[in-house]
Amino acid sequence: MRRLIAHALLLAGVLLLAACAGARVRAPAIALPPLRLAPADLGQALALQQRLVFSYGTHRSTLDALLEADADEVRLAVQALGQTGVTLRWDGHTLEQQRAPWLPPQVRGERVLDDLQFALWPADAVRKALPDGWTLVEQAGTRQLEHEGQPWLVLERRDANHQTLRNLAEGYALEIESAPLESSPQ
């Protein structure tokens, strides 16, 4: 569960990356493959609160995110400075997103969903979604998405609650700190 929490932070960080990069976003070195995995493929329900620190070049920003997933749907809300920047809902077929007017167009719900699934979904589910030439490699706390042997997306786990995602194709990094979402008192 803690591992899943840390991975959820990845998604929120991707949103921050695009928001912070503004007009100076460089073209990706390579197009990462879409995953679009079914929520049920996660294999468990989760509810996480996350603190994300996004780095793009010399720019660093901090975001907060709430992530919930069950067999039917993935829901994510990302906030910056107390304002909701984006909400996402993925049911395995349709991605719905609501975006704040101030959110840069570079923040794409599809990329956020793919980063989240890369970080949290089981390796076998990710591998099944990859096109020819792409592989998922896992070893000693690191998960890498590689194209013909070259890593383009790297997730490093420091512990169950702290991870770093580096998108080498688009040039950003996301530090993720996750914690279970506490249930409200009854």
C-alpha positions, 0 to 999 in steps of 0.5 A: 500500500505504501508503495502505491502511495508513493507512486500516486505522487508521481502523477501529481508531479507530472501535473506540476511539471507542465504547469511550471514549465510554461512556454519554455517547454522543450519538445520531447526527445521521444514520445512515451507510449500511452498505457491506458490500463484498466483501474481493476489492473491495479489489483487493490483500492487506494486513497492517498494524499501527496506532496509533490515537488516538481523540477523543470530546469531551474524551476521548482514548485510544490503541489498537493494531490488527492488520489483515489482508485478502485476497480472501477475508477481512478480519481485525482485532484491536484492543487497549487496554492489552495486552488484546484488546477486539475481533476481527472477521472479514468474508468478504463475507457474515458479520461475526463478532466477539468482544468483551471483556466490558469493551467498551461496547455502543456499539462496533459491529463493523458501524460499524468495518467500514464505516469501514475500508472507507470508508478503504481500498477503492477509490472506485468500490467504495464508490460502488456501495454507496451508496444514493440521496442519498449521494455519495463525493467525493475531492479533494486528499488528502480523501475525504468521504461526503456526504448531499445535499451535507453531509459526514458522514464525512471522511478526510484523508491527511497522508501515506501513513502518517498519516490523520485520520478524522472521523465528523461524524454520531457526533461522533468523530475518529480519528488513524491511523498505519499501518505494514506488518506485518513478517513473522516471521523464518524 
